Amino acid sequence: MATNSQQKNVVALVGAGGIGIAIARRVAQGKHLVVTSRTQEKADRIANDLVKDGFEATGVACDLGNREDILAVIEHCQQYGPITNVICAGGVSPSQAPIAEILRVDLYGSSVLLEEFGKVIAPGGSGVVVSSQSGHRLPALSLEENWALAMTPTEELLGLDFLSEEAIGTTLRAYQYAKRCNVLRVQAQACEWDKRGARVFSISPGIIMTPLAFDELNGPRGEGYRKMLDLMPAKRAGTVDEMGALVAFLMGPEATFITGTDILCDGGCTAAYWYGDLQYLQENWSKS
Ligand SMILES: NC(=O)c1ccc[n+]([C@@H]2O[C@H](COP(=O)([O-])OP(=O)(O)OC[C@H]3O[C@@H](n4cnc5c(N)ncnc54)[C@H](OP(=O)(O)O)[C@@H]3O)[C@@H](O)[C@H]2O)c1
């Protein structure tokens, strides 16, 4: 436990992959950075690499889909000082996991993280959930479904009828629902976080080059992904550094009017999906 004079503001990064680390590197200077991985060994390795780059960092094992693990991360963070920033950047993609695991980690886990960190976030603090452009491809849901995703108590979320494996059908659809849920959950939780004087938002990246995107580009939907890159307005994948810069702005002093919202940062891919050269993907959404 740090003494009062040793206390620092703390940044929690749950899911220290490509995007998460890039964000942390932009917002954790001078703070204590807690990084997580599913194994303690990997979390320690990532923390040690960051220490060599001048950050103060420690590692904790955390399965995002497990409330006890999230509470343990919070307890670890609080040894060092008040938690001022939270980055939820853990998740599994449609090519990496079955439906149930995508819903458990990306949908339920992110919702629990928002709930639990929302109880302890420091005044003036902020949090971000890394959602995805994929959530923007799900057609509009009914008001009732929106409400259910935003407001259902976390322990009841996975019991919603429209989230059953039969209703969802494919891993891609599971991912889209999870990412739509992230955005709605952030909107609802902004009202809770505000009670502590804190802000929360999500970002919805397009294709960003990380191991997760690499798996998608080389997985069963790889050919479709490569065609998408050719036809979208930016004509390229994004970089993790661009995501870091965006969240540094959102967490910084110039963005204090921003909370409860999602920033789509996808090189125009969603625009082309609904209204431009990528409209063909709508006809066969389960393969896109
Ligand atoms: N890259 C893209 O094109 C893209 C686009 C849109 C959205 N996203 C979203 O961005 C987020 C980060 O992905 P990335 O692109 O940075 O990929 P990445 O480098 O492969 O990182 C994925 C991260 O998720 C963590 N993770 C996986 N399962 C977990 C679990 N059960 N509990 C806790 N953490 C878990 C991994 O931790 P371990 O160390 O344990 O493996 C890793 O840190 C994901 O939510 C993804 O859906 C990515």
The ligand as an ORCA input file, in Angstrom:
! r2SCAN-3c Opt
* xyz 0 1
  N      -8.052     -4.196    -34.153
  C      -9.186     -3.885    -34.704
  O      -9.328     -3.824    -35.935
  C     -10.368     -3.570    -33.853
  C     -11.437     -2.906    -34.443
  C     -12.528     -2.575    -33.674
  C     -12.546     -2.903    -32.338
  N     -11.505     -3.557    -31.780
  C     -11.594     -3.883    -30.344
  O     -10.466     -3.407    -29.688
  C     -10.260     -4.155    -28.490
  C      -8.778     -4.468    -28.369
  O      -8.378     -5.275    -29.434
  P      -6.961     -5.091    -30.171
  O      -7.274     -4.802    -31.584
  O      -6.076     -4.203    -29.399
  O      -6.461     -6.594    -30.160
  P      -5.279     -7.359    -29.425
  O      -4.003     -6.618    -29.547
  O      -5.360     -8.755    -29.949
  O      -5.750     -7.307    -27.911
  C      -6.834     -8.029    -27.455
  C      -6.801     -7.908    -25.951
  O      -7.980     -8.532    -25.416
  C      -7.564     -9.237    -24.275
  N      -8.525    -10.293    -23.955
  C      -8.987    -11.298    -24.709
  N      -9.842    -12.057    -24.000
  C      -9.895    -11.508    -22.763
  C     -10.570    -11.832    -21.569
  N     -11.401    -12.904    -21.468
  N     -10.390    -11.045    -20.494
  C      -9.560     -9.991    -20.544
  N      -8.893     -9.616    -21.638
  C      -9.054    -10.388    -22.725
  C      -6.203     -9.794    -24.624
  O      -5.544    -10.091    -23.415
  P      -4.508    -11.317    -23.227
  O      -3.222    -10.647    -22.904
  O      -5.044    -12.091    -22.102
  O      -4.442    -12.092    -24.519
  C      -5.609     -8.589    -25.330
  O      -5.055     -7.699    -24.386
  C     -11.184     -5.376    -28.599
  O     -12.308     -5.172    -27.773
  C     -11.618     -5.366    -30.057
  O     -12.903     -5.904    -30.214
  C     -10.404     -3.887    -32.499
*
